[in-house]
Amino acid sequence: MNTSEVFLIAMLLIYSVPYLVWRLGRTEHYAPLVVVQIIGGILLGPGVLGAVYPGYYAAVFDPQVIGALNGIAWWAVMIFVWIAGIELDVSQAWARRGETALTAGLALIAPLVAGGAAAVVMLTLGTGWIGEAGQPWQVVLGIGMACAVTALPILVLFLEKLDILREPIGQRILRYASADDVAIWGVLALILLDWQRMGRQGGFLIGFAVAAWLIRWLMPRIPARDRWYVGLIWLAACGFAADWSGLHFMVGAFLSGAVLDARWFDRKAMDGFRDNILLAVMPVFFLSTGLRTNWDVGGAAVFGAAALLLAASVAGKLAGVHLAGRLLKWAPGEASAVGWLLQTKALIMIIFANVLLDRHIITGATFTALLLMAVASTMLTVPIVTPKLQRLKRGAFAVVDDAGPISGIDDGSLAKR
């Protein structure tokens, strides 16, 4: 078979296998299609398919096919992160900055510290976790941040499924996650800071500031239908400039979206565009992610590290949110529901870990442990949160926004009427 035929066989596997498992297995309650696609990528990767049927794996996923898949995956995830940057509503977080900063800060710092401590344990007890270009502090900070991040796109899907996306509590949770979403890209830039390329990186930041001012001047002045096309040109330019400077094209992708206003784009069209990207091209990214899984340090060690990171991630997130709830006098049960929703991982964390792997800061084994942690934490969310929300509703709790007290209820709380 020629390369194009093998490529199409790979595409057939990418789209058909996860869909059949998701639909026939009825996994929606605990694993939406995107999670099944991620798991499918792991199963089709070298750690599973490549180990069981090395001949078939080598025949389908040859270097030329992998190169083609990686190109699609890079562009798909750049667009996805660009959309996330556009939808980031900093103004809402700023309008409620006191409550948002406290909750988002504790929800970020506690799991970051717990994850960093888990990373120290991993580095102390074993080798094979640090990449050839990584320093211990980069690995500790990177793993800590991976444990702390919330996957905003997956969170939106879960909030829609739970029917609370447009409710006040859903909007609050999105504000907390959005604030943490900014932090992960700042931490990533810090980890990738290259003292030998300080001149380039400084030049990129200065040039980006000037270009961002120009694009913000241009966008409102061109027809609405042209903004999408111009936005993609802007995305490609920022991604190239960030990568050239020694940061990463994903940092450029996020920044290119974050400086654009969501009001310049039709909300319905934006939702449809994001959904189409998830449907049409993101499965290729999930497969390419699975192709990066590695068990070189031993399967038991990787699974043990994943379990340790999962415990640190969940316990840290819940501890931080419970402390915020106590300080802000939330009603009983509210902090637990919010904390479990905020510990949702998957997409953004996997993108973050991919960047660390690309830069050889972490190894394939570390990446695999992080990937397993992300999948497990995401699959736990809906089954655990659903009964918690049902108990709150049965108890006649009222969801109240933190914009001001209603019927004597404290800001940002679930309280009995």
C-alpha positions as CSV (number, residue, x, y, z in Angstrom):
1,M,0.0,0.0,0.0
2,N,1.1,3.5,-0.6
3,T,1.4,6.2,2.0
4,S,-2.0,7.8,1.3
5,E,-3.8,4.5,1.7
6,V,-2.0,3.8,5.0
7,F,-2.8,7.3,6.2
8,L,-6.5,6.7,5.5
9,I,-6.4,3.4,7.4
10,A,-4.9,5.3,10.4
11,M,-7.7,7.9,10.1
12,L,-10.3,5.1,9.9
13,L,-9.0,3.7,13.2
14,I,-8.8,7.1,14.8
15,Y,-12.4,7.9,14.2
16,S,-14.2,4.5,14.2
17,V,-12.7,2.7,17.3
18,P,-13.4,5.4,19.9
19,Y,-16.9,6.1,18.5
20,L,-17.9,2.5,18.6
21,V,-16.6,2.1,22.2
22,W,-18.4,5.3,23.3
23,R,-21.7,4.5,21.5
24,L,-22.0,0.8,22.1
25,G,-20.5,1.0,25.6
26,R,-22.7,3.9,26.6
27,T,-19.8,5.5,28.5
28,E,-21.2,9.1,28.4
29,H,-22.0,9.1,32.1
30,Y,-18.4,8.8,33.1
31,A,-16.4,9.2,29.9
32,P,-17.6,11.6,27.1
33,L,-16.4,10.9,23.6
34,V,-13.3,13.1,24.0
35,V,-12.1,11.1,26.9
36,V,-12.7,7.8,25.0
37,Q,-10.7,9.3,22.1
38,I,-7.8,10.0,24.5
39,I,-7.9,6.4,25.9
40,G,-8.2,5.2,22.3
41,G,-5.0,7.1,21.5
42,I,-3.2,5.3,24.3
43,L,-4.5,1.9,23.2
44,L,-3.4,2.5,19.6
45,G,0.0,3.8,20.7
46,P,3.3,1.9,21.1
47,G,2.6,1.0,24.7
48,V,-0.4,-1.2,23.9
49,L,-0.9,-1.9,20.2
50,G,2.7,-1.5,19.4
51,A,3.6,-4.0,22.2
52,V,1.0,-6.6,21.3
53,Y,1.1,-6.4,17.5
54,P,4.4,-4.6,16.7
55,G,4.1,-5.6,13.0
56,Y,0.7,-4.1,12.5
57,Y,1.6,-1.0,14.5
58,A,4.8,-0.4,12.4
59,A,2.8,-1.0,9.2
60,V,0.1,1.5,9.9
61,F,2.0,4.2,12.0
62,D,5.1,4.5,9.9
63,P,7.2,7.7,10.1
64,Q,5.5,9.3,7.1
65,V,2.0,8.7,8.5
66,I,3.0,9.9,11.9
67,G,4.5,13.1,10.4
68,A,1.3,13.8,8.5
69,L,-0.8,13.1,11.7
70,N,1.4,15.4,13.8
71,G,1.0,18.3,11.3
72,I,-2.8,18.0,11.6
73,A,-2.6,17.6,15.3
74,W,-0.5,20.7,15.8
75,W,-2.8,23.0,13.8
76,A,-5.9,21.5,15.4
77,V,-4.7,22.1,18.9
78,M,-3.5,25.6,18.1
79,I,-7.0,26.5,16.9
80,F,-8.5,24.9,19.9
81,V,-6.3,26.9,22.3
82,W,-6.9,30.0,20.3
83,I,-10.6,29.7,20.8
84,A,-10.1,29.1,24.5
85,G,-8.1,32.3,24.6
86,I,-10.9,34.3,22.8
87,E,-13.6,32.9,25.2
88,L,-11.6,33.8,28.3
89,D,-13.7,36.5,29.9
90,V,-11.2,38.4,32.0
91,S,-13.6,41.3,32.6
92,Q,-16.0,39.1,34.6
93,A,-13.2,37.7,36.8
94,W,-12.1,41.3,37.4
95,A,-15.6,42.5,38.2
96,R,-15.7,39.9,41.0
97,R,-12.0,39.9,41.6
98,G,-12.0,39.4,45.4
99,E,-14.0,36.2,45.5
100,T,-12.6,35.0,42.2
101,A,-9.0,35.6,43.2
102,L,-9.4,33.9,46.6
103,T,-11.1,30.8,45.2
104,A,-9.1,30.5,42.0
105,G,-5.8,31.1,43.9
106,L,-6.5,28.5,46.6
107,A,-7.8,26.1,44.0
108,L,-4.5,26.5,42.1
109,I,-1.9,26.8,44.8
110,A,-3.0,23.8,46.9
111,P,-2.8,21.1,44.1
112,L,0.3,22.8,42.7
113,V,2.1,22.3,46.0
114,A,0.7,18.8,46.4
115,G,1.7,17.9,42.9
116,G,5.1,19.4,43.3
117,A,5.6,17.3,46.5
118,A,4.6,14.2,44.5
119,A,7.1,15.1,41.8
120,V,9.9,15.4,44.5
121,V,8.9,11.9,45.7
122,M,9.1,10.6,42.1
123,L,12.6,12.1,41.5
124,T,13.8,10.9,44.9
125,L,12.7,7.3,44.5
126,G,13.5,6.7,40.8
127,T,15.2,7.8,37.7
128,G,13.8,8.3,34.2
129,W,11.4,11.1,35.0
130,I,13.6,14.1,33.9
131,G,14.2,14.8,30.2
132,E,17.6,15.4,28.7
133,A,17.0,19.2,28.6
134,G,15.1,19.4,32.0
135,Q,16.2,20.7,35.3
136,P,14.7,19.3,38.6
137,W,12.9,22.6,39.3
138,Q,11.3,22.6,35.9
139,V,10.0,19.1,36.3
140,V,8.7,19.8,39.9
141,L,7.0,23.0,38.8
142,G,5.7,21.4,35.6
143,I,4.2,18.4,37.3
144,G,2.8,20.6,40.1
145,M,1.1,22.8,37.5
146,A,-0.2,19.7,35.6
147,C,-1.9,18.6,38.8
148,A,-3.4,22.0,39.4
149,V,-4.8,23.0,36.0
150,T,-8.5,22.7,35.1
151,A,-9.4,21.8,31.5
152,L,-11.8,24.6,30.6
153,P,-13.2,23.0,27.4
154,I,-13.9,19.7,29.1
155,L,-15.4,21.6,32.1
156,V,-17.8,23.4,29.7
157,L,-18.9,20.0,28.3
158,F,-19.5,18.7,31.8
159,L,-21.4,21.8,32.9
160,E,-23.7,21.5,29.9
161,K,-24.3,17.8,30.6
162,L,-25.1,18.6,34.3
163,D,-27.4,21.4,33.1
164,I,-25.7,24.1,35.1
165,L,-23.6,25.9,32.5
166,R,-25.9,28.9,32.4
167,E,-26.7,28.8,36.1
168,P,-24.9,31.2,38.5
169,I,-22.9,28.4,40.0
170,G,-21.8,27.3,36.6
171,Q,-20.7,30.8,35.6
172,R,-18.8,31.1,38.9
173,I,-16.9,27.8,38.3
174,L,-16.0,29.0,34.8
175,R,-14.6,32.2,36.3
176,Y,-12.4,30.2,38.7
177,A,-11.2,27.9,35.9
178,S,-10.5,30.9,33.6
179,A,-8.3,32.6,36.1
180,D,-6.3,29.4,36.5
181,D,-6.2,29.0,32.7
182,V,-4.2,32.2,32.5
183,A,-1.8,31.0,35.2
184,I,-0.9,27.8,33.4
185,W,0.4,29.7,30.3
186,G,2.3,32.0,32.6
187,V,4.0,29.1,34.3
188,L,4.7,27.4,31.0
189,A,6.4,30.6,29.8
190,L,8.5,30.6,33.0
191,I,9.5,26.9,32.6
192,L,10.5,27.5,28.9
193,L,12.4,30.6,29.6
194,D,15.7,30.2,27.9
195,W,18.5,32.5,29.2
196,Q,20.4,32.0,26.0
197,R,17.4,33.3,24.0
198,M,16.5,36.1,26.3
199,G,17.0,38.6,23.5
200,R,14.6,36.7,21.2
201,Q,12.0,36.2,23.9
202,G,12.2,39.9,24.9
203,G,11.8,40.9,21.3
204,F,8.8,38.6,20.9
205,L,7.0,40.1,23.9
206,I,7.7,43.7,22.7
207,G,6.7,42.8,19.1
208,F,3.6,41.0,20.3
209,A,2.5,43.9,22.4
210,V,2.7,46.2,19.4
211,A,1.1,43.7,17.1
212,A,-1.7,43.0,19.6
213,W,-2.5,46.7,19.7
214,L,-2.7,46.8,15.9
215,I,-4.9,43.6,15.6
216,R,-7.3,45.0,18.3
217,W,-7.5,48.2,16.2
218,L,-8.1,46.3,13.0
219,M,-10.7,43.6,14.1
220,P,-13.7,45.9,14.8
221,R,-13.1,47.7,11.5
222,I,-13.4,44.8,9.2
223,P,-16.5,42.8,8.2
224,A,-17.6,40.2,10.7
225,R,-17.1,37.3,8.2
226,D,-13.5,38.4,7.6
227,R,-12.6,38.3,11.3
228,W,-12.4,34.5,11.4
229,Y,-9.9,34.4,8.5
230,V,-7.8,37.3,9.7
231,G,-7.9,35.7,13.2
232,L,-6.4,32.5,11.8
233,I,-3.6,34.5,10.0
234,W,-2.9,36.2,13.4
235,L,-2.9,32.7,15.1
236,A,-0.3,31.3,12.6
237,A,1.9,34.4,12.9
238,C,1.9,34.4,16.7
239,G,2.5,30.7,16.9
240,F,5.5,31.0,14.6
241,A,6.9,34.0,16.5
242,A,6.6,32.3,19.9
243,D,8.2,29.2,18.7
244,W,11.0,31.1,17.0
245,S,11.7,33.0,20.3
246,G,12.2,29.7,22.1
247,L,8.9,29.6,24.0
248,H,6.4,27.4,22.2
249,F,3.8,27.8,19.5
250,M,1.1,26.9,22.0
251,V,2.0,29.9,24.1
252,G,1.7,32.0,21.0
253,A,-1.7,30.4,20.2
254,F,-3.1,31.2,23.6
255,L,-1.9,34.8,23.6
256,S,-3.2,35.3,20.1
257,G,-6.7,34.4,21.3
258,A,-6.5,36.1,24.7
259,V,-6.0,39.6,23.2
260,L,-9.1,39.3,21.0
261,D,-12.6,40.1,22.3
262,A,-15.2,37.4,22.2
263,R,-17.8,40.1,21.3
264,W,-16.2,40.5,17.9
265,F,-17.3,37.0,17.0
266,D,-20.9,35.6,16.9
267,R,-21.3,33.5,20.1
268,K,-23.4,30.8,18.3
269,A,-20.8,30.6,15.5
270,M,-18.0,30.4,18.0
271,D,-19.7,27.5,19.8
272,G,-20.2,25.8,16.4
273,F,-16.6,26.4,15.3
274,R,-15.3,24.9,18.6
275,D,-17.6,21.9,18.3
276,N,-16.5,21.3,14.7
277,I,-12.8,21.4,15.6
278,L,-13.5,18.9,18.4
279,L,-15.4,16.7,15.9
280,A,-13.3,16.9,12.8
281,V,-9.6,17.3,13.8
282,M,-9.0,17.0,17.5
283,P,-9.3,13.2,17.5
284,V,-6.1,13.3,15.4
285,F,-4.4,15.1,18.3
286,F,-5.6,12.5,20.8
287,L,-4.2,9.8,18.7
288,S,-0.8,11.6,18.3
289,T,-0.8,12.0,22.0
290,G,-1.3,8.3,22.5
291,L,1.6,7.6,20.1
292,R,3.8,9.4,22.7
293,T,3.1,7.1,25.6
294,N,6.1,5.4,27.0
295,W,6.7,2.7,29.6
296,D,10.5,2.7,29.6
297,V,10.8,2.9,33.4
298,G,8.4,0.0,33.8
299,G,4.6,-0.3,33.7
300,A,4.2,-0.7,37.5
301,A,6.3,2.4,38.1
302,V,4.3,4.5,35.6
303,F,1.0,3.4,37.0
304,G,2.3,4.0,40.6
305,A,3.4,7.5,39.6
306,A,0.0,8.1,38.0
307,A,-1.8,7.0,41.1
308,L,0.4,9.3,43.3
309,L,-0.2,12.2,41.0
310,L,-4.0,11.5,40.9
311,A,-4.1,11.5,44.7
312,A,-2.1,14.8,44.9
313,S,-4.3,16.4,42.2
314,V,-7.7,15.5,43.7
315,A,-6.7,16.0,47.3
316,G,-5.0,19.3,46.6
317,K,-7.9,20.7,44.6
318,L,-10.5,19.7,47.1
319,A,-8.4,21.1,50.0
320,G,-8.0,24.4,48.3
321,V,-11.6,24.8,47.4
322,H,-12.8,23.7,50.8
323,L,-10.6,26.3,52.4
324,A,-12.1,29.0,50.1
325,G,-15.6,27.8,50.9
326,R,-14.9,28.1,54.6
327,L,-13.5,31.6,54.3
328,L,-16.4,32.7,52.0
329,K,-19.0,30.9,54.2
330,W,-20.4,28.7,51.4
331,A,-23.2,26.3,52.3
332,P,-22.4,22.6,53.2
333,G,-21.8,20.5,50.2
334,E,-21.1,23.4,47.8
335,A,-17.3,23.3,48.1
336,S,-17.2,19.6,47.4
337,A,-19.2,19.9,44.1
338,V,-17.2,22.9,43.0
339,G,-13.9,21.2,43.9
340,W,-14.7,18.0,41.9
341,L,-15.7,20.0,38.9
342,L,-12.5,22.1,39.0
343,Q,-10.3,19.0,39.2
344,T,-11.4,18.0,35.6
345,K,-8.2,17.6,33.5
346,A,-7.8,16.1,30.0
347,L,-7.3,18.5,27.2
348,I,-5.4,21.5,28.5
349,M,-3.2,19.5,30.8
350,I,-2.4,17.1,28.0
351,I,-1.5,20.0,25.8
352,F,0.7,21.4,28.6
353,A,2.4,18.0,29.1
354,N,2.9,17.7,25.3
355,V,4.9,21.0,25.4
356,L,7.1,19.8,28.2
357,L,7.8,16.6,26.3
358,D,8.5,18.5,23.1
359,R,11.1,20.5,24.9
360,H,12.6,17.4,26.5
361,I,11.9,18.7,30.0
362,I,10.1,15.5,31.0
363,T,10.5,12.0,29.6
364,G,7.9,9.8,27.8
365,A,7.4,7.9,31.1
366,T,6.5,11.1,33.0
367,F,4.2,12.1,30.1
368,T,2.4,8.8,30.3
369,A,1.9,9.0,34.0
370,L,0.5,12.5,33.6
371,L,-1.8,11.3,30.8
372,L,-3.1,8.5,32.9
373,M,-3.7,10.9,35.8
374,A,-5.6,13.3,33.5
375,V,-7.8,10.6,32.1
376,A,-8.6,9.1,35.5
377,S,-9.4,12.4,37.2
378,T,-11.7,13.4,34.3
379,M,-13.6,10.1,34.4
380,L,-14.2,10.5,38.1
381,T,-15.9,13.9,37.8
382,V,-19.4,13.4,36.5
383,P,-20.2,10.2,38.5
384,I,-19.1,11.9,41.8
385,V,-20.6,15.3,41.1
386,T,-24.0,14.2,39.9
387,P,-25.3,12.9,43.2
388,K,-23.8,15.9,45.1
389,L,-25.8,18.3,42.9
390,Q,-28.9,16.2,43.3
391,R,-28.6,16.3,47.1
392,L,-28.2,20.0,46.9
393,K,-31.4,20.3,44.8
394,R,-33.3,17.9,47.0
395,G,-32.4,20.0,50.0
396,A,-34.1,23.0,48.3
397,F,-30.8,24.9,47.9
398,A,-30.9,28.0,45.8
399,V,-28.0,28.8,43.5
400,V,-27.0,32.4,44.1
401,D,-24.6,34.5,42.1
402,D,-21.9,36.4,44.0
403,A,-22.9,39.7,42.4
404,G,-24.9,40.5,45.5
405,P,-27.0,38.9,48.3
406,I,-30.5,37.7,47.4
407,S,-33.1,37.3,50.1
408,G,-30.4,37.8,52.8
409,I,-28.1,35.0,51.3
410,D,-24.4,35.6,51.4
411,D,-22.5,36.3,48.1
412,G,-21.5,33.3,46.1
413,S,-23.2,30.7,48.2
414,L,-25.7,27.9,48.0
415,A,-28.1,28.5,50.9
416,K,-31.6,27.5,51.9
417,R,-34.3,30.0,51.2
